[in-house]
């Protein structure tokens, strides 16, 4: 059987437009090799090539089914060219962090080529202090936040000495013809229990499931839209028409400081480090809005969509039934960030209460539910639903904030120690900025992907993250 994309994975393909490239990734900065040697880029490229067998998806491309009779499938790329996917660049001296951010913004502006495997890796030399950087781009159809860490299997090791990986010769599987893909899709659509009685029972069950799913989805959309309409958030600052070009900014903070803020303000088991992250983002957004002269009132809020991976909450059998390993298994919460409140602790408490209530209710966000309707639709309607989700995004929420835990210990690339790991999240239609957060080796790294024209001051927002965290620590109860 063809390796078919799940409905949610396919949705990320259908959501993509000229102004909304749907790739995720990361910006990794490295210290020079500890033995004093010069980082060997050519040897690193060969190392990555030798490890591609660890993540077979990176040698596969998307193939559409003729007539849109079924969702797209993954097929081996018989013309796979490693040199196309791994590219070299260099910063002009002195290689400042500002120059790196500018380069990253330009790299993120370009969408991935659909005719090739959907990933790229840039080796950026000449970063100040003898450092270098790796910039990764991977289409969201391939991975969600946790699965995207699979690329670490290609790049990173737990020790300065690269681990041994068996050298396996790769032979691409024969690509199915258009007729074979169409026939397979038709057979999947027609597959039903053998007996007429079972078929009738299955039809009734399918109908009930469809009605339930549609009902939940429409209810979620209506609730989210009502909440967004009632919110007093400064929508013009964050929800505007966006272009194709991007800016990127970064902020490195302390994980210990986040834990200290949680310990100081979150009693009785209510509140998590992730809630502190959201409170930091809230405080930074408040400061950024004030620098823009926005009027803030006590009830002013900004609605954040917070994706949550449900991969670890699913039984293995359920995961196998709903998607291939490495695909997307996500839900999301809507959280109103109280940017109008003066006291940092009050902002954290308000956020923690909302997250606790949503976890008890276990309600999925409307965008995830809407694209999930693809299981009940033809691919044409699926495509329309995904695009509708993207169009509705600015009405449902103002900013995306996603937090993915990263490695707690140091990692290396051929002897060079990974210093920072900043995530990249895509922008939806009408979203001026997306904020990704990753923990690594005692740090919490904030990565901000922003529209170039709408957010010329994205660095102001990034720099405010540390200030917002310090506010929480200064506001500790006596």
N, C-alpha and C positions, 0 to 999 in steps of 0.2 A: 504494500500500500504506500502511496506517496506520503512524504513527511509534510503534512498540511499545517499551515499556520493556524493557531487558535483564533477565535473571533476577536479577542482583545488585542493580540499581536497584530492581526490584520488591520485593526482599527488605526493603529499608529501609522501604517502605510497610507491609509485613506485620509487621515487627518492632514498629511503633509501638503503644504502649499508653498508657493515661492517665498512668502514671508514667514513661514512657520516650518523650518526644518526640524524633523523629529529625531534628532540624534542626541544621545547622552554621552557622557565621557568624563574626563578628568584632566587636571593639570598637576603633574608631579614634578617637584624640584628635587634634585639630588646633589649631595655633597661630593667632592672629588673622591676617587677610590682611596680607601684607608691605607693602602700600601704605597701611596705616593705616585702610582702609575697614572698614565693618561687613559681616560676612558676610550676604549676601542669600539667605535661605532659600527664598523664593518663586522667585527666579531659578534656584536650584540644583535645585528640583523640576522646573522646566521643562527644565533641561539634561538631567536624568536621563531625562525623558520623550522628549526628542528623540534619545536614544542607545539606546533600547530595541531598535531594529533591529539593533544589534550583537550582541545576545544574544536571539534570538527565543524561546527557551524561557521567558523571563520574562513572556511574554504567553500562555502555554499552561497548561492545567490537565490533571489526570489524569482519564481516563474509564475506568471498569471495563467489561469485556466482559460482556454478558449471559450468565448461567449459568456464569461463570468458564471459558468455553471457551478462553480465551487470556489472556496477561498483559495488564495495562492498557495504554492507549495515551495519547499526548499529543495534545491537540486545541486549536486556538485558542479563546480565551475571547471570545465575541462581545460580552460585557458588561464587558470589561476596564476597571477603574476605577483609575487611577494614584493618586488621592487615598486610596484604601483601603490601598494598599501602602506609601506613604510617609507617616509620621506624625511629628508634632512633640511634643516634651516639653521640660521645663526643670527644672533642679535648684533647690531652695531655696538662698538665699544662706547661706553663702559658696561653695557648689558644690564641696565637697571630693571627693577621690577616693573616700572611703568612701561618700558619697552616690551617686556614679556607680556604684560596685560594687553597692550595694543596688538601685538601679533596674535595672541589667542583670540581676540575679538574678530580679527579678520579670518582666521582659520574656521571659526565657528559659523561664519556667515555663509559658507558654501555648503550646499546640500550634498549628500552622498550619492554616488552614481548607482542607479537602480540596476544597471546591467552587470554589476560586479558584486562580490561579497560586500556587505554593508558596514565596513569599518575602515578606519585610517589611523595611522600612528605617525606622529611627527617627533623627530629627535631635534631638539633646539639646543644648539651649542652657544657658547659665549655669554652665558649668564654670569653676572657679577660674582666675585668670590670663588672663581674656578668651578662654578656649578654648571649643570646642564639641566634641561627639562624634557619631559615627555608629555605630549599632548595627545589624548586619545579621543576618537569619535566613533561611536557605535550606534547604529540605528535602534530606536526604542522597540522596533518589531522583534529584535533579537533578544533583548534583555530588559529586565527591570533593574531597580537599584542594586539588589543583592546579587542577582545573577551576573550583573555587569562586572562584579569583582572577579569573574572567571578569567578576565584578561590578565589578572595578576599571575595566573598559572603560566602565561607566556613570558611575562616581563620580570617577575620578582621572585626572590628567594629569601629564606629566613636567615641565611648566613652569607657572609661576603663571598664564600665559595659557591659558585652555581652548582645546583644539584644535577645529578646524572639523569637523563631522560632517554629511554630506549629509542634508537634510531629506526623509525618505521618508514618504509617506502609507501608513498601515497599513490593510489591508483583511483582516479575518479570513477564513480559508478556511471553507467550509461544513463544519459538524460532521456526521460520518457518523451515520446512524441506528443504533439498536440492532441491527436486522436486518443492516445492512451490516457492523457490527463482528463480529457472530457469524459471518456467512458468511465474512468474511475470515479469522477465526481457524480455522474449519473447513478452509478451503482450504489454509492454511499447514500444518495438521496432516496433511493428506492428501497434500501435495505429495511425490512420490517420482519416481525415475527412470522413464522411460517403459517400458522393456523389462522383462519378467519376470525375466530373468537379472540385469540391473542391480539390480532391486528386491531380489532375493534376496541379492545380494552386499552391498547397502547394509544390509539387515536384519542380516546377520551382523556387519558392521562396527559398526553401531549397538550391537548386543548386546555385542560385545567392548569398545567404548568405555565403555558403561554399567558393565560389570563392573569395568573398570579404575578408572573414576572413583569408584564406590562403595567399592572396595577401598582406594584412596588416602585417601578421606574417613574411613572408619571407622578405618583405621590411624592417621591423624592425630589423630582424636578420642581414641582409646584411649591413644596416647602422651602427648597433652596432659593427659588426665585422670590418668594414672599420675604424671606429673611434678608436677601440682598437688597430688595426694594426698601425695606424698613431701616436698614443700616444707614447711619449718618456718615459713612465713609467718604473721603475726598476722592471720588472715582476718577475725576479728570487727571489726577496726578499719576495714577497707576494703570488706567484702562483707556488707552487711546489707540487709534490705528497705527500699526507698526510697519516698518519696512524690512528689507532683507539683511541690512547690515547690523552688526552687533558690537557691543562693548563688553568687556569682562573685567571683574574686579575680585579681589580676594581679601580675606581677613583671617588671621590665625589667632586663636584664643586658647585658654587653658581648660582642659577637662576637669582638673582638680577644682578650679574656680566654679565651674558649673555645678559640680557635686556639692561644694560648700554652700552655694546659693540654695540648692534644693534642701540641704540639711537645715539651713537657717530659717527657711520660709514654709516648708511643706511638712506639716505635722500630721500624725494619724494615718500615715500611708497614702495620703492624697497628694499627688504631685510626683513627677518623674524628671529625670534629666532632660528628656525631650520637651517637657513643659517649660523648663528653664530656657532651652534653645528658642522656643517660640516667644518667651518673654523677652529674650535678648533681641530677637528680630523686631518685636513690638516696640521696644525702647528705641532701637535704631531708626525704625520707620517714623516714630514720633519726632525724633530730632531732625531727620531729613525733611519731613513736612514743614517743620518750623523754619528751617533754613530757606524754604521756598515761600514763606509767608502765608502758609495755609492756616485758615482759622480752625482751631481745635476747641471742641466743647467736651464736657465730661462724658457725653454719650457718643462721641465720635469713635467709630470702629472701622477696622479694615478686615475684610473677610479673607481668610487664608484657606486654601485647600491643602490638606496635609495627607499625602498618600501614605498608606500603611501596607506593608507586605504581609500577606496572609499565608505565605509559603510555609512558614514554620507551624502554622495553626492547622494546616490540612493534614489529614492522614495520607500516607504514601499512596494508597489506592485511589483516593480522591484526586490527588495531584496527577497521577498517571492518566486518570480518566478525563481530566479537564484540559491538559496541555502537556506538551513535551517538556522534559527538563530543560531549564534555561530560558523558558518563555516567561510571559508576564503573569503573575498571580498577585494582584494588588486590589486593595480597596482604598477608601479615603474618607476623611472627616472634614467637615467645615468648621472652622474656629474663628470667632470674631475677636480680633486682636484689639484690646481697648486702648488705642493710642491717645485717647482723650484724658485718661487718668494720669494725675501728676505722680502718684507714689508707685515706684517700681514693684514693691511687694504686692500692692493691690492689683497691679496688672498680672502678676504671676498667679495670684489666687484665682482671679477671674478665668484665666486660661486653663488652670488645672481643673477647676470645677466643670468647665465645658468638656474637656477631654474625658474626664471621669464619667460624665453623663452619657457621652456618645459611646464609650466603651461598654457601658451597661446596656445601652440600647442596641449596640452592634449594627447600626444602620450604615449601609454603604452610601457613598456619595453618588449623586445623580450621574456625573459623567461616566463612572465605571459601570453603573447599571445600564445606562443608555447604550454604550457600545456592546454590553453583554446581550442586548437584544439581537445581535447578529446571529446568534444561534437559532433564532426563529425566522430569519429573513434570508432572502437571496443575497448574494454578494453585492448586487446593485443597490438594494435598499440598505444593506450594511454600510456601504460607502457613503450613502446619503446621511445615515444616522451618525457616523463618525464625524462627518463634516459639520453636521448640525451641532454636535457636542462642542466642537471647536468654536463655532460661531457663538454659542450660548455662553462660553466660558467667562467672558467679561461681565455677563449678567449674573452668573452664579458665584463668582469669587473675584477678588481683586489681585491676589498674589499667590503663587505656588511656593510652598515651603516643604522641602523633603529632607528627612534626616535618615541617613543610612550608617549604621555602625561599621567602622573599618577595623583594620588589624590593630590589636593593642600593643604589639611589640614591633621593634624596628625591622624593616625589610630592605633588601638590597637588589641592585641590578649590576651584575658582574663586578662586585666589590664596592660599588658606589652606594652609599646609604641614602635611602629615601628620607628627605627632610620634611616635605609637606605633601599633602594629598587633597587637592581642592576639586570638588565635584562640579559637573556641568549638567544643568537641566534645560530642557527645551522650553521655548516660549509658545504659548497658545495664542490664538487670534485675539488681538486686543489687549494682550498682557505686556506691560512695559518691562517687567523684570521677573525672573525666576530665581529662587534662592535655594541652593543645595548645601547640605551640611554633612560632613563626614568626620568621625573621630579617628585619630591615628596616633599611637605611641604617646599618649598623654596630652594630645592637642585636640581641639575641635576646630575644623577648617571650614570656613564659610566661602562658597563660590557663588558669585552673582553674575548671571547671564542677562544682559539688558539690551533693549533696542537702542541703536546708536543715536538716533535723532531725538527720541523721547526722553532718554536718560543720560544726558551729557554729564550729570553729576553723580553717576553711580558710585564713584570712589568715595563721595561724602557718605553715602549710605553704608558702604563697606567699612569705612574707618570708624563709624559710629557703633559697630558691634562690640568692640572692646570697651567703649565708654558705657554702653548699656549694661554690660556684664558687671563693670565696676560699680555702677549705680545699685545693682541688686546686692552686691556685697556690702556697700556702704549703708544700705537701708536695713541692716540686720537688726532684729529686736534686741533690746538691752536686757 
